[in-house]
Amino acid sequence: MSPVPPEVSSLVERFTRNRESYKNPAYNEAQVRREFLDPLFKALGWDVDDEQGLAEAYKDVIHEDAIKIGGATKAPVEKTAIQRQIDATDRQIDRLVYQLYELTDDEIRVVEEATG
């Protein structure tokens, strides 16, 4: 096993020291990337800032500033929140369908295994 780069040890120590402030909901995704993820990837040898000037397909890291959802531009963190809402709604619909058709636990298990 390779030794841990000192930069990584420093990041872990800083996170441990300030854990509570980093767990605060006000500490956002962009801050995590800037203060921890980018430095971690750099310490591991990734060209985070594309200093080589590579074409998009060959970059080590592609920064995702925004995404399109239903015609609207959203931040990646918004996509996660929206996806959680969709997943919860899907589960609720599944439960209602199972109740409607009075499926047994075994039948539900078969359906869920088949649909992944």
Buried (B, 14 or more C-beta within 10 A) or exposed (E): EEEEBEEBEEBEEBEEEEEEEBEEEEBEEEEBBEBBBBBBBBBEEEBBEBEEEEEEEEBBBEEEEEEEEEEEEBBEEBBEEEEEEEEEEEEEEBEEEBEEEEBEEEEBEEBEEEEE
